[in-house]
């Protein structure tokens, strides 16, 4: 190829033939006007502008600059102008806004269940009463049967007994009127637990000779309040113990703290615990504001044999 080109150039030089300075003039399209520009024929555009030089990069018309590629995620189909707008949801009122709370209708409060009625005086069956009286006599208690007590406000005892001595050697000081079950529970606790515990705790003292009671049957509310539930004392179910007698010596019940290492405190703690084996309610000294200097013992019947002791 190089050899042919070289021979062509040598031949052109020898013969004096030269190449034309410009290429062939452009042929105008049918109906397109032409103008003479020197030795060249220039096609004149219809809008009167001169055609750009073939070597120049034509400028882009204004407004037709290339746009950067758009991120497809930024493109969203705009809603038509006449598209139906979704119905705006009402604003949820604030819970703690006072005006909102007032505007909302108040929910009717559920009626509280009525309090359980106070237990009525217990009337033992003739068979249960006969068995209790037999056991109370067999244990050596000194007592007498009384007429039915039909007190006001629901107070009363169907078959009361007045007890003077709970055991042959232990007096009830002073005597008290109780239900037979209450008297029998007190007598059994004294015989089985109280006398042996006192002898162990106070070997130098005389034998237990008396149990000092502060309240037997009395028609009143609990804790002697002006209103509220009726006390178990009002049914003969309760007895309050204020102290014990050892011959001529009187020993009051006491608040027994756990860090108190005296024999008296140890005996009182044992008394509080063993009483709950015979009574269903035991409020020991210091258990609340109204039981600071005595013990409350009662035989109220509860579901499933539940006992309340503190």
FIPAZA-790882 format. One record per residue (C-alpha): z negated, y negated, x; residue in three letters. Coordinates in pm, whole numbers, plus 50000, padded with zeros to 5 digits. Each point is the difference from the previous one (the first is absolute). Last residue first. Layout:
<vogus>
ZYXAla ...
</vogus>
This chain:
<vogus>
386225114544922Unk 500585028849763Unk 502485002949717Unk 500545035749888Unk 503145015549846Unk 499495032249800Unk 503695002149908Unk 499634970949758Unk 496654982649990Unk 496675008349832Unk 497244974250040Unk 496905015350162Unk 498364969150146Unk 498074988750309Unk 499454963850105Unk 497924995550312Unk 497654970350053Unk 499334969250211Unk 503434985850076Unk 502055012349706Unk 501224968649823Unk 501894986050300Unk 501755032650083Unk 499445032950183Unk 496874985950168Unk 497665026249856Unk 502025030449883Unk 502295000349700Unk 500355036549904Unk 502205011049710Unk 500755036349912Unk 496415010950055Unk 498665032950146Unk 501995004650322Unk 500334962150033Unk 496224997550043Unk 500315019850324Unk 501944972350170Unk 497844969949913Unk 496785019650069Unk 501325010950341Unk 500734963850090Unk 496534990449877Unk 498355027250209Unk 501834988750315Unk 499004964049930Unk 496325009449955Unk 500055022050311Unk 501184970350205Unk 503344999750179Unk 501574970049828Unk 503584997250126Unk 501425014649681Unk 498164975349783Unk 497695012649728Unk 499334974049731Unk 496595010449873Unk 498185019249729Unk 496424988949964Unk 497185021050149Unk 496695000049814Unk 496975016150160Unk 497205012749776Unk 501255035550005Unk 503524998250135Unk 501784978949738Unk 503714992749990Unk 501984968649926Unk 502384980349778Unk 501965027649828Unk 502254989249711Unk 500765025349725Unk 503215005249811Unk 501535020149712Unk 497604987749730Unk 502924984649811Unk 499154963150061Unk 499125008650361Unk 503675008850042Unk 500614962649976Unk 502204985049733Unk 503154983850125Unk 500404962650035Unk 497964970749881Unk 496694982750075Unk 499495021550309Unk 496955022650037Unk 501715017850292Unk 502035019049741Unk 499274988749647Unk 496705006049828Unk 498095023749770Unk 497335015150221Unk 499325036650077Unk 498575005650346Unk 499434971350239Unk 497894993050309Unk 498865035550077Unk 497355009050257Unk 500065036550095Unk 496545014750057Unk 497935024650200Unk 502025007950311Unk 497705018650233Unk 497604980350217Unk 501484983450310Unk 499795013150355Unk 503075022449968Unk 502104970649884Unk 503695008350053Unk 499745037649947Unk 497564997849708Unk 502154972849843Unk 503155021450031Unk 498295030649845Unk 498664979449703Unk 503284981749938Unk 502415029550013Unk 499205029049769Unk 497044987349793Unk 500974963449979Unk 503695007349939Unk 499105025149728Unk 497654976149821Unk 502484971150012Unk 502815021749866Unk 497725013049721Unk 499014964749894Unk 503614988549984Unk 501095031049806Unk 497144995449748Unk 501074964549921Unk 497484974650114Unk 496794981949903Unk 497884991250299Unk 496405003950117Unk 498794975550264Unk 499975014050262Unk 501555034449952Unk 497315023450129Unk 500485027350260Unk 497635029950026Unk 500945017949675Unk 503584987950036Unk 501824972249818Unk 496774986049863Unk 499804975149715Unk 503425005349843Unk 500934986349659Unk 502835020049850Unk 502924986849796Unk 502305020149772Unk 502764977549861Unk 499394971850244Unk 500924964149917Unk 502054969250072Unk 503204993049808Unk 499394962749963Unk 496655005549826Unk 497775030050051Unk 499885033749830Unk 497295018450189Unk 499575035049861Unk 496375010249972Unk 498165011250309Unk 499435032350188Unk 497035001350235Unk 499785004350376Unk 497955015350281Unk 502435017350234Unk 499075034350140Unk 503425013550095Unk 499855023149702Unk 499544971249755Unk 503144982650129Unk 501905032849994Unk 499065006849634Unk 500794964449898Unk 503425002650163Unk 500775033449832Unk 498974987349655Unk 502114968750045Unk 503065019850105Unk 499675023549698Unk 499404971649752Unk 503104982650130Unk 499214969450198Unk 500584965849844Unk 501224975950260Unk 499704963649908Unk 503494985049982Unk 501984993750312Unk 501264964450033Unk 503524996649876Unk 502815001050249Unk 501474965850062Unk 503014991349786Unk 503335004450171Unk 501454967150114Unk 502854987849781Unk 503174997250198Unk 500874964150067Unk 503044986549820Unk 502554988250251Unk 500214962550027Unk 503334984449916Unk 501604984050304Unk 500074962349980Unk 496514995750139Unk 500735021550301Unk 503144980750073Unk 498144967249986Unk 497285012550236Unk 502375013350261Unk 498315029250172Unk 502465026249893Unk 503014978150070Unk 502594999449728Unk 503225019750054Unk 502944976549980Unk 502425008349722Unk 503095018550116Unk 503204979750015Unk 502845014749799Unk 502825010350223Unk 502844974850019Unk 503135008249805Unk 503114994950209Unk 502034969649904Unk 500224986350350Unk 500825034150139Unk 497385014750230Unk 500794996550365Unk 501005032350167Unk 497985000650311Unk 501134997750355Unk 497304996450258Unk 499715037750050Unk 503715001950076Unk 499404977950304Unk 502854974850008Unk 502615000450268Unk 500434965350138Unk 502544978349820Unk 503364992550154Unk 500994963649974Unk 502264993349702Unk 498424967349886Unk 502184978450223Unk 503265016850095Unk 499855022050306Unk 501584984950309Unk 503155016850132Unk 499605014650347Unk 502584983350218Unk 502805018550182Unk 502404999449706Unk 499694962449982Unk 498974989549656Unk 502514992449731Unk 500194963749914Unk 498544988849674Unk 502154987249716Unk 498575023149730Unk 503315019549984Unk 499755010550360Unk 502554986850237Unk 501835026150210Unk 500814986950335Unk 503505001350155Unk 499894994650371Unk 502284979650223Unk 497994968949942Unk 498015005149679Unk 502505003349717Unk 498545005649659Unk 500405029449760Unk 499545003349625Unk 499215035149849Unk 502515009849729Unk 500855033450165Unk 497605006750283Unk 500624981550319Unk 501165019150305Unk 497794993250294Unk 501814987250302Unk 500695026350266Unk 497724999750301Unk 499654971550234Unk 501034992850358Unk 502945024849989Unk 500205025050297Unk 502344991450282Unk 503385015250112Unk 501034989950351Unk 501915033350070Unk 498055008550313Unk 496584990749864Unk 500495019749681Unk 501135030650197Unk 496994998650229Unk 497654996749697Unk 501585030149830Unk 499815021050319Unk 496234992650024Unk 499415009449635Unk 501875032950040Unk 498035009250317Unk 496634992449829Unk 500885023849719Unk 
</vogus>
